[in-house]
Amino acid sequence: MCVETEAERGYQDAIRHVTRALEHRRHKLEESEPDEFEGGAEEQRARMDEIDHLLEIVRSLKR
C-alpha cells in the first residue's frame, strides 16, 4: 500500500495542472491558422515544438 504525504499529493496535483495547461495551449496552437502568426507556419511549428519540449520535461518530473 502506497501512502502519499500531503506534499506529495500537492506535487502530483501541480504536475497534472501544468501538463493540462500545456496540452490545452498546444491544442489551441494546432487549431490556429498559420497566418495568425507573424512568422507563419514556421513560428507556429516552433511554438508547438517548445510546448512539446516542456511537456517532456514535466513528464520526466513524474518519475
mmCIF file of the N, C-alpha and C atoms, coordinates in Angstrom:
data_MODEL
# 
_entry.id   MODEL 
# 
loop_
_atom_site.group_PDB 
_atom_site.id 
_atom_site.type_symbol 
_atom_site.label_atom_id 
_atom_site.label_alt_id 
_atom_site.label_comp_id 
_atom_site.label_asym_id 
_atom_site.label_entity_id 
_atom_site.label_seq_id 
_atom_site.pdbx_PDB_ins_code 
_atom_site.Cartn_x 
_atom_site.Cartn_y 
_atom_site.Cartn_z 
_atom_site.occupancy 
_atom_site.B_iso_or_equiv 
_atom_site.pdbx_formal_charge 
_atom_site.auth_seq_id 
_atom_site.auth_comp_id 
_atom_site.auth_asym_id 
_atom_site.auth_atom_id 
_atom_site.pdbx_PDB_model_num 
ATOM 1   N N  . MET A 1 1  ? 0.840  -1.178 0.000   1.00 0.00 ? 1  MET A N  1 
ATOM 2   C CA . MET A 1 1  ? 0.000  0.000  0.000   1.00 0.00 ? 1  MET A CA 1 
ATOM 3   C C  . MET A 1 1  ? 0.890  1.247  0.000   1.00 0.00 ? 1  MET A C  1 
ATOM 4   N N  . CYS A 1 2  ? 0.588  2.156  -0.885  1.00 0.00 ? 2  CYS A N  1 
ATOM 5   C CA . CYS A 1 2  ? 1.382  3.375  -1.006  1.00 0.00 ? 2  CYS A CA 1 
ATOM 6   C C  . CYS A 1 2  ? 0.666  4.518  -0.298  1.00 0.00 ? 2  CYS A C  1 
ATOM 7   N N  . VAL A 1 3  ? 1.365  5.110  0.655   1.00 0.00 ? 3  VAL A N  1 
ATOM 8   C CA . VAL A 1 3  ? 0.782  6.226  1.395   1.00 0.00 ? 3  VAL A CA 1 
ATOM 9   C C  . VAL A 1 3  ? 1.498  7.492  0.962   1.00 0.00 ? 3  VAL A C  1 
ATOM 10  N N  . GLU A 1 4  ? 0.713  8.426  0.414   1.00 0.00 ? 4  GLU A N  1 
ATOM 11  C CA . GLU A 1 4  ? 1.290  9.696  -0.026  1.00 0.00 ? 4  GLU A CA 1 
ATOM 12  C C  . GLU A 1 4  ? 1.126  10.735 1.069   1.00 0.00 ? 4  GLU A C  1 
ATOM 13  N N  . THR A 1 5  ? 2.120  11.578 1.170   1.00 0.00 ? 5  THR A N  1 
ATOM 14  C CA . THR A 1 5  ? 2.002  12.692 2.098   1.00 0.00 ? 5  THR A CA 1 
ATOM 15  C C  . THR A 1 5  ? 1.222  13.805 1.407   1.00 0.00 ? 5  THR A C  1 
ATOM 16  N N  . GLU A 1 6  ? 0.797  14.762 2.179   1.00 0.00 ? 6  GLU A N  1 
ATOM 17  C CA . GLU A 1 6  ? 0.073  15.906 1.613   1.00 0.00 ? 6  GLU A CA 1 
ATOM 18  C C  . GLU A 1 6  ? 0.954  16.645 0.607   1.00 0.00 ? 6  GLU A C  1 
ATOM 19  N N  . ALA A 1 7  ? 2.230  16.759 0.906   1.00 0.00 ? 7  ALA A N  1 
ATOM 20  C CA . ALA A 1 7  ? 3.159  17.428 -0.007  1.00 0.00 ? 7  ALA A CA 1 
ATOM 21  C C  . ALA A 1 7  ? 3.279  16.671 -1.332  1.00 0.00 ? 7  ALA A C  1 
ATOM 22  N N  . GLU A 1 8  ? 3.340  15.329 -1.270  1.00 0.00 ? 8  GLU A N  1 
ATOM 23  C CA . GLU A 1 8  ? 3.425  14.522 -2.492  1.00 0.00 ? 8  GLU A CA 1 
ATOM 24  C C  . GLU A 1 8  ? 2.154  14.655 -3.323  1.00 0.00 ? 8  GLU A C  1 
ATOM 25  N N  . ARG A 1 9  ? 1.009  14.670 -2.679  1.00 0.00 ? 9  ARG A N  1 
ATOM 26  C CA . ARG A 1 9  ? -0.255 14.852 -3.398  1.00 0.00 ? 9  ARG A CA 1 
ATOM 27  C C  . ARG A 1 9  ? -0.301 16.234 -4.046  1.00 0.00 ? 9  ARG A C  1 
ATOM 28  N N  . GLY A 1 10 ? 0.170  17.229 -3.340  1.00 0.00 ? 10 GLY A N  1 
ATOM 29  C CA . GLY A 1 10 ? 0.209  18.596 -3.883  1.00 0.00 ? 10 GLY A CA 1 
ATOM 30  C C  . GLY A 1 10 ? 1.137  18.689 -5.079  1.00 0.00 ? 10 GLY A C  1 
ATOM 31  N N  . TYR A 1 11 ? 2.278  18.011 -4.993  1.00 0.00 ? 11 TYR A N  1 
ATOM 32  C CA . TYR A 1 11 ? 3.243  17.997 -6.094  1.00 0.00 ? 11 TYR A CA 1 
ATOM 33  C C  . TYR A 1 11 ? 2.627  17.332 -7.322  1.00 0.00 ? 11 TYR A C  1 
ATOM 34  N N  . GLN A 1 12 ? 1.998  16.180 -7.143  1.00 0.00 ? 12 GLN A N  1 
ATOM 35  C CA . GLN A 1 12 ? 1.372  15.474 -8.256  1.00 0.00 ? 12 GLN A CA 1 
ATOM 36  C C  . GLN A 1 12 ? 0.227  16.296 -8.858  1.00 0.00 ? 12 GLN A C  1 
ATOM 37  N N  . ASP A 1 13 ? -0.516 16.976 -8.014  1.00 0.00 ? 13 ASP A N  1 
ATOM 38  C CA . ASP A 1 13 ? -1.603 17.826 -8.491  1.00 0.00 ? 13 ASP A CA 1 
ATOM 39  C C  . ASP A 1 13 ? -1.044 18.978 -9.331  1.00 0.00 ? 13 ASP A C  1 
ATOM 40  N N  . ALA A 1 14 ? 0.042  19.575 -8.877  1.00 0.00 ? 14 ALA A N  1 
ATOM 41  C CA . ALA A 1 14 ? 0.680  20.662 -9.636  1.00 0.00 ? 14 ALA A CA 1 
ATOM 42  C C  . ALA A 1 14 ? 1.174  20.161 -10.992 1.00 0.00 ? 14 ALA A C  1 
ATOM 43  N N  . ILE A 1 15 ? 1.767  18.987 -11.018 1.00 0.00 ? 15 ILE A N  1 
ATOM 44  C CA . ILE A 1 15 ? 2.244  18.392 -12.268 1.00 0.00 ? 15 ILE A CA 1 
ATOM 45  C C  . ILE A 1 15 ? 1.057  18.187 -13.222 1.00 0.00 ? 15 ILE A C  1 
ATOM 46  N N  . ARG A 1 16 ? -0.047 17.689 -12.701 1.00 0.00 ? 16 ARG A N  1 
ATOM 47  C CA . ARG A 1 16 ? -1.256 17.480 -13.518 1.00 0.00 ? 16 ARG A CA 1 
ATOM 48  C C  . ARG A 1 16 ? -1.768 18.790 -14.108 1.00 0.00 ? 16 ARG A C  1 
ATOM 49  N N  . HIS A 1 17 ? -1.804 19.827 -13.288 1.00 0.00 ? 17 HIS A N  1 
ATOM 50  C CA . HIS A 1 17 ? -2.295 21.127 -13.748 1.00 0.00 ? 17 HIS A CA 1 
ATOM 51  C C  . HIS A 1 17 ? -1.392 21.715 -14.829 1.00 0.00 ? 17 HIS A C  1 
ATOM 52  N N  . VAL A 1 18 ? -0.105 21.641 -14.631 1.00 0.00 ? 18 VAL A N  1 
ATOM 53  C CA . VAL A 1 18 ? 0.842  22.170 -15.619 1.00 0.00 ? 18 VAL A CA 1 
ATOM 54  C C  . VAL A 1 18 ? 0.732  21.384 -16.925 1.00 0.00 ? 18 VAL A C  1 
ATOM 55  N N  . THR A 1 19 ? 0.635  20.069 -16.816 1.00 0.00 ? 19 THR A N  1 
ATOM 56  C CA . THR A 1 19 ? 0.509  19.222 -18.007 1.00 0.00 ? 19 THR A CA 1 
ATOM 57  C C  . THR A 1 19 ? -0.766 19.571 -18.775 1.00 0.00 ? 19 THR A C  1 
ATOM 58  N N  . ARG A 1 20 ? -1.866 19.690 -18.070 1.00 0.00 ? 20 ARG A N  1 
ATOM 59  C CA . ARG A 1 20 ? -3.142 20.025 -18.726 1.00 0.00 ? 20 ARG A CA 1 
ATOM 60  C C  . ARG A 1 20 ? -3.077 21.389 -19.392 1.00 0.00 ? 20 ARG A C  1 
ATOM 61  N N  . ALA A 1 21 ? -2.474 22.363 -18.738 1.00 0.00 ? 21 ALA A N  1 
ATOM 62  C CA . ALA A 1 21 ? -2.373 23.705 -19.308 1.00 0.00 ? 21 ALA A CA 1 
ATOM 63  C C  . ALA A 1 21 ? -1.532 23.692 -20.588 1.00 0.00 ? 21 ALA A C  1 
ATOM 64  N N  . LEU A 1 22 ? -0.424 22.969 -20.554 1.00 0.00 ? 22 LEU A N  1 
ATOM 65  C CA . LEU A 1 22 ? 0.429  22.887 -21.746 1.00 0.00 ? 22 LEU A CA 1 
ATOM 66  C C  . LEU A 1 22 ? -0.279 22.148 -22.885 1.00 0.00 ? 22 LEU A C  1 
ATOM 67  N N  . GLU A 1 23 ? -0.974 21.076 -22.558 1.00 0.00 ? 23 GLU A N  1 
ATOM 68  C CA . GLU A 1 23 ? -1.708 20.335 -23.585 1.00 0.00 ? 23 GLU A CA 1 
ATOM 69  C C  . GLU A 1 23 ? -2.823 21.191 -24.185 1.00 0.00 ? 23 GLU A C  1 
ATOM 70  N N  . HIS A 1 24 ? -3.476 21.970 -23.348 1.00 0.00 ? 24 HIS A N  1 
ATOM 71  C CA . HIS A 1 24 ? -4.528 22.867 -23.825 1.00 0.00 ? 24 HIS A CA 1 
ATOM 72  C C  . HIS A 1 24 ? -3.933 23.920 -24.770 1.00 0.00 ? 24 HIS A C  1 
ATOM 73  N N  . ARG A 1 25 ? -2.811 24.494 -24.373 1.00 0.00 ? 25 ARG A N  1 
ATOM 74  C CA . ARG A 1 25 ? -2.151 25.508 -25.207 1.00 0.00 ? 25 ARG A CA 1 
ATOM 75  C C  . ARG A 1 25 ? -1.730 24.910 -26.548 1.00 0.00 ? 25 ARG A C  1 
ATOM 76  N N  . ARG A 1 26 ? -1.198 23.691 -26.522 1.00 0.00 ? 26 ARG A N  1 
ATOM 77  C CA . ARG A 1 26 ? -0.772 23.053 -27.769 1.00 0.00 ? 26 ARG A CA 1 
ATOM 78  C C  . ARG A 1 26 ? -1.973 22.804 -28.672 1.00 0.00 ? 26 ARG A C  1 
ATOM 79  N N  . HIS A 1 27 ? -3.073 22.378 -28.092 1.00 0.00 ? 27 HIS A N  1 
ATOM 80  C CA . HIS A 1 27 ? -4.291 22.143 -28.866 1.00 0.00 ? 27 HIS A CA 1 
ATOM 81  C C  . HIS A 1 27 ? -4.764 23.441 -29.533 1.00 0.00 ? 27 HIS A C  1 
ATOM 82  N N  . LYS A 1 28 ? -4.725 24.542 -28.797 1.00 0.00 ? 28 LYS A N  1 
ATOM 83  C CA . LYS A 1 28 ? -5.119 25.837 -29.360 1.00 0.00 ? 28 LYS A CA 1 
ATOM 84  C C  . LYS A 1 28 ? -4.196 26.226 -30.515 1.00 0.00 ? 28 LYS A C  1 
ATOM 85  N N  . LEU A 1 29 ? -2.915 25.962 -30.374 1.00 0.00 ? 29 LEU A N  1 
ATOM 86  C CA . LEU A 1 29 ? -1.978 26.262 -31.461 1.00 0.00 ? 29 LEU A CA 1 
ATOM 87  C C  . LEU A 1 29 ? -2.277 25.411 -32.691 1.00 0.00 ? 29 LEU A C  1 
ATOM 88  N N  . GLU A 1 30 ? -2.614 24.142 -32.470 1.00 0.00 ? 30 GLU A N  1 
ATOM 89  C CA . GLU A 1 30 ? -2.938 23.254 -33.592 1.00 0.00 ? 30 GLU A CA 1 
ATOM 90  C C  . GLU A 1 30 ? -4.178 23.744 -34.335 1.00 0.00 ? 30 GLU A C  1 
ATOM 91  N N  . GLU A 1 31 ? -5.122 24.310 -33.605 1.00 0.00 ? 31 GLU A N  1 
ATOM 92  C CA . GLU A 1 31 ? -6.353 24.802 -34.220 1.00 0.00 ? 31 GLU A CA 1 
ATOM 93  C C  . GLU A 1 31 ? -6.162 26.144 -34.928 1.00 0.00 ? 31 GLU A C  1 
ATOM 94  N N  . SER A 1 32 ? -5.089 26.842 -34.623 1.00 0.00 ? 32 SER A N  1 
ATOM 95  C CA . SER A 1 32 ? -4.830 28.149 -35.209 1.00 0.00 ? 32 SER A CA 1 
ATOM 96  C C  . SER A 1 32 ? -4.392 28.008 -36.664 1.00 0.00 ? 32 SER A C  1 
ATOM 97  N N  . GLU A 1 33 ? -4.657 29.047 -37.405 1.00 0.00 ? 33 GLU A N  1 
ATOM 98  C CA . GLU A 1 33 ? -4.191 29.115 -38.790 1.00 0.00 ? 33 GLU A CA 1 
ATOM 99  C C  . GLU A 1 33 ? -2.779 29.701 -38.802 1.00 0.00 ? 33 GLU A C  1 
ATOM 100 N N  . PRO A 1 34 ? -1.910 29.188 -39.660 1.00 0.00 ? 34 PRO A N  1 
ATOM 101 C CA . PRO A 1 34 ? -0.528 29.696 -39.716 1.00 0.00 ? 34 PRO A CA 1 
ATOM 102 C C  . PRO A 1 34 ? -0.434 31.197 -39.959 1.00 0.00 ? 34 PRO A C  1 
ATOM 103 N N  . ASP A 1 35 ? -1.388 31.770 -40.697 1.00 0.00 ? 35 ASP A N  1 
ATOM 104 C CA . ASP A 1 35 ? -1.312 33.210 -40.976 1.00 0.00 ? 35 ASP A CA 1 
ATOM 105 C C  . ASP A 1 35 ? -1.639 34.069 -39.763 1.00 0.00 ? 35 ASP A C  1 
ATOM 106 N N  . GLU A 1 36 ? -2.035 33.442 -38.655 1.00 0.00 ? 36 GLU A N  1 
ATOM 107 C CA . GLU A 1 36 ? -2.271 34.175 -37.408 1.00 0.00 ? 36 GLU A CA 1 
ATOM 108 C C  . GLU A 1 36 ? -0.951 34.528 -36.715 1.00 0.00 ? 36 GLU A C  1 
ATOM 109 N N  . PHE A 1 37 ? 0.140  33.948 -37.183 1.00 0.00 ? 37 PHE A N  1 
ATOM 110 C CA . PHE A 1 37 ? 1.450  34.169 -36.575 1.00 0.00 ? 37 PHE A CA 1 
ATOM 111 C C  . PHE A 1 37 ? 2.295  35.050 -37.481 1.00 0.00 ? 37 PHE A C  1 
ATOM 112 N N  . GLU A 1 38 ? 3.050  35.934 -36.867 1.00 0.00 ? 38 GLU A N  1 
ATOM 113 C CA . GLU A 1 38 ? 3.909  36.834 -37.636 1.00 0.00 ? 38 GLU A CA 1 
ATOM 114 C C  . GLU A 1 38 ? 4.866  36.053 -38.530 1.00 0.00 ? 38 GLU A C  1 
ATOM 115 N N  . GLY A 1 39 ? 5.381  34.948 -38.021 1.00 0.00 ? 39 GLY A N  1 
ATOM 116 C CA . GLY A 1 39 ? 6.326  34.128 -38.775 1.00 0.00 ? 39 GLY A CA 1 
ATOM 117 C C  . GLY A 1 39 ? 5.665  32.988 -39.538 1.00 0.00 ? 39 GLY A C  1 
ATOM 118 N N  . GLY A 1 40 ? 4.340  32.982 -39.582 1.00 0.00 ? 40 GLY A N  1 
ATOM 119 C CA . GLY A 1 40 ? 3.615  31.971 -40.334 1.00 0.00 ? 40 GLY A CA 1 
ATOM 120 C C  . GLY A 1 40 ? 3.727  30.579 -39.731 1.00 0.00 ? 40 GLY A C  1 
ATOM 121 N N  . ALA A 1 41 ? 3.688  29.589 -40.621 1.00 0.00 ? 41 ALA A N  1 
ATOM 122 C CA . ALA A 1 41 ? 3.698  28.189 -40.194 1.00 0.00 ? 41 ALA A CA 1 
ATOM 123 C C  . ALA A 1 41 ? 4.978  27.832 -39.445 1.00 0.00 ? 41 ALA A C  1 
ATOM 124 N N  . GLU A 1 42 ? 6.078  28.469 -39.806 1.00 0.00 ? 42 GLU A N  1 
ATOM 125 C CA . GLU A 1 42 ? 7.353  28.184 -39.135 1.00 0.00 ? 42 GLU A CA 1 
ATOM 126 C C  . GLU A 1 42 ? 7.289  28.584 -37.660 1.00 0.00 ? 42 GLU A C  1 
ATOM 127 N N  . GLU A 1 43 ? 6.727  29.750 -37.389 1.00 0.00 ? 43 GLU A N  1 
ATOM 128 C CA . GLU A 1 43 ? 6.600  30.199 -35.999 1.00 0.00 ? 43 GLU A CA 1 
ATOM 129 C C  . GLU A 1 43 ? 5.611  29.317 -35.231 1.00 0.00 ? 43 GLU A C  1 
ATOM 130 N N  . GLN A 1 44 ? 4.518  28.943 -35.874 1.00 0.00 ? 44 GLN A N  1 
ATOM 131 C CA . GLN A 1 44 ? 3.536  28.066 -35.247 1.00 0.00 ? 44 GLN A CA 1 
ATOM 132 C C  . GLN A 1 44 ? 4.193  26.738 -34.861 1.00 0.00 ? 44 GLN A C  1 
ATOM 133 N N  . ARG A 1 45 ? 4.950  26.164 -35.774 1.00 0.00 ? 45 ARG A N  1 
ATOM 134 C CA . ARG A 1 45 ? 5.643  24.893 -35.515 1.00 0.00 ? 45 ARG A CA 1 
ATOM 135 C C  . ARG A 1 45 ? 6.660  25.055 -34.381 1.00 0.00 ? 45 ARG A C  1 
ATOM 136 N N  . ALA A 1 46 ? 7.374  26.170 -34.367 1.00 0.00 ? 46 ALA A N  1 
ATOM 137 C CA . ALA A 1 46 ? 8.365  26.418 -33.314 1.00 0.00 ? 46 ALA A CA 1 
ATOM 138 C C  . ALA A 1 46 ? 7.696  26.489 -31.947 1.00 0.00 ? 46 ALA A C  1 
ATOM 139 N N  . ARG A 1 47 ? 6.552  27.149 -31.884 1.00 0.00 ? 47 ARG A N  1 
ATOM 140 C CA . ARG A 1 47 ? 5.823  27.242 -30.609 1.00 0.00 ? 47 ARG A CA 1 
ATOM 141 C C  . ARG A 1 47 ? 5.344  25.868 -30.145 1.00 0.00 ? 47 ARG A C  1 
ATOM 142 N N  . MET A 1 48 ? 4.843  25.067 -31.070 1.00 0.00 ? 48 MET A N  1 
ATOM 143 C CA . MET A 1 48 ? 4.398  23.721 -30.702 1.00 0.00 ? 48 MET A CA 1 
ATOM 144 C C  . MET A 1 48 ? 5.583  22.866 -30.255 1.00 0.00 ? 48 MET A C  1 
ATOM 145 N N  . ASP A 1 49 ? 6.724  23.021 -30.922 1.00 0.00 ? 49 ASP A N  1 
ATOM 146 C CA . ASP A 1 49 ? 7.926  22.286 -30.517 1.00 0.00 ? 49 ASP A CA 1 
ATOM 147 C C  . ASP A 1 49 ? 8.361  22.670 -29.109 1.00 0.00 ? 49 ASP A C  1 
ATOM 148 N N  . GLU A 1 50 ? 8.257  23.964 -28.780 1.00 0.00 ? 50 GLU A N  1 
ATOM 149 C CA . GLU A 1 50 ? 8.613  24.419 -27.433 1.00 0.00 ? 50 GLU A CA 1 
ATOM 150 C C  . GLU A 1 50 ? 7.690  23.785 -26.392 1.00 0.00 ? 50 GLU A C  1 
ATOM 151 N N  . ILE A 1 51 ? 6.410  23.732 -26.694 1.00 0.00 ? 51 ILE A N  1 
ATOM 152 C CA . ILE A 1 51 ? 5.454  23.122 -25.764 1.00 0.00 ? 51 ILE A CA 1 
ATOM 153 C C  . ILE A 1 51 ? 5.732  21.632 -25.621 1.00 0.00 ? 51 ILE A C  1 
ATOM 154 N N  . ASP A 1 52 ? 6.031  20.954 -26.731 1.00 0.00 ? 52 ASP A N  1 
ATOM 155 C CA . ASP A 1 52 ? 6.379  19.529 -26.667 1.00 0.00 ? 52 ASP A CA 1 
ATOM 156 C C  . ASP A 1 52 ? 7.586  19.307 -25.766 1.00 0.00 ? 52 ASP A C  1 
ATOM 157 N N  . HIS A 1 53 ? 8.570  20.190 -25.882 1.00 0.00 ? 53 HIS A N  1 
ATOM 158 C CA . HIS A 1 53 ? 9.772  20.074 -25.051 1.00 0.00 ? 53 HIS A CA 1 
ATOM 159 C C  . HIS A 1 53 ? 9.421  20.268 -23.571 1.00 0.00 ? 53 HIS A C  1 
ATOM 160 N N  . LEU A 1 54 ? 8.603  21.261 -23.284 1.00 0.00 ? 54 LEU A N  1 
ATOM 161 C CA . LEU A 1 54 ? 8.186  21.487 -21.894 1.00 0.00 ? 54 LEU A CA 1 
ATOM 162 C C  . LEU A 1 54 ? 7.395  20.304 -21.353 1.00 0.00 ? 54 LEU A C  1 
ATOM 163 N N  . LEU A 1 55 ? 6.541  19.720 -22.184 1.00 0.00 ? 55 LEU A N  1 
ATOM 164 C CA . LEU A 1 55 ? 5.785  18.533 -21.747 1.00 0.00 ? 55 LEU A CA 1 
ATOM 165 C C  . LEU A 1 55 ? 6.720  17.376 -21.421 1.00 0.00 ? 55 LEU A C  1 
ATOM 166 N N  . GLU A 1 56 ? 7.766  17.205 -22.217 1.00 0.00 ? 56 GLU A N  1 
ATOM 167 C CA . GLU A 1 56 ? 8.753  16.142 -21.936 1.00 0.00 ? 56 GLU A CA 1 
ATOM 168 C C  . GLU A 1 56 ? 9.409  16.371 -20.576 1.00 0.00 ? 56 GLU A C  1 
ATOM 169 N N  . ILE A 1 57 ? 9.738  17.622 -20.300 1.00 0.00 ? 57 ILE A N  1 
ATOM 170 C CA . ILE A 1 57 ? 10.381 17.954 -19.025 1.00 0.00 ? 57 ILE A CA 1 
ATOM 171 C C  . ILE A 1 57 ? 9.424  17.679 -17.863 1.00 0.00 ? 57 ILE A C  1 
ATOM 172 N N  . VAL A 1 58 ? 8.186  18.143 -17.990 1.00 0.00 ? 58 VAL A N  1 
ATOM 173 C CA . VAL A 1 58 ? 7.201  17.943 -16.920 1.00 0.00 ? 58 VAL A CA 1 
ATOM 174 C C  . VAL A 1 58 ? 6.958  16.454 -16.698 1.00 0.00 ? 58 VAL A C  1 
ATOM 175 N N  . ARG A 1 59 ? 6.816  15.709 -17.775 1.00 0.00 ? 59 ARG A N  1 
ATOM 176 C CA . ARG A 1 59 ? 6.574  14.268 -17.640 1.00 0.00 ? 59 ARG A CA 1 
ATOM 177 C C  . ARG A 1 59 ? 7.757  13.570 -16.980 1.00 0.00 ? 59 ARG A C  1 
ATOM 178 N N  . SER A 1 60 ? 8.959  14.060 -17.211 1.00 0.00 ? 60 SER A N  1 
ATOM 179 C CA . SER A 1 60 ? 10.132 13.443 -16.589 1.00 0.00 ? 60 SER A CA 1 
ATOM 180 C C  . SER A 1 60 ? 10.149 13.697 -15.082 1.00 0.00 ? 60 SER A C  1 
ATOM 181 N N  . LEU A 1 61 ? 9.478  14.745 -14.637 1.00 0.00 ? 61 LEU A N  1 
ATOM 182 C CA . LEU A 1 61 ? 9.414  15.054 -13.206 1.00 0.00 ? 61 LEU A CA 1 
ATOM 183 C C  . LEU A 1 61 ? 8.533  14.069 -12.448 1.00 0.00 ? 61 LEU A C  1 
ATOM 184 N N  . LYS A 1 62 ? 7.629  13.399 -13.144 1.00 0.00 ? 62 LYS A N  1 
ATOM 185 C CA . LYS A 1 62 ? 6.735  12.432 -12.512 1.00 0.00 ? 62 LYS A CA 1 
ATOM 186 C C  . LYS A 1 62 ? 7.463  11.183 -12.059 1.00 0.00 ? 62 LYS A C  1 
ATOM 187 N N  . ARG A 1 63 ? 8.578  10.872 -12.685 1.00 0.00 ? 63 ARG A N  1 
ATOM 188 C CA . ARG A 1 63 ? 9.283  9.620  -12.391 1.00 0.00 ? 63 ARG A CA 1 
ATOM 189 C C  . ARG A 1 63 ? 9.980  9.639  -11.073 1.00 0.00 ? 63 ARG A C  1 
# 
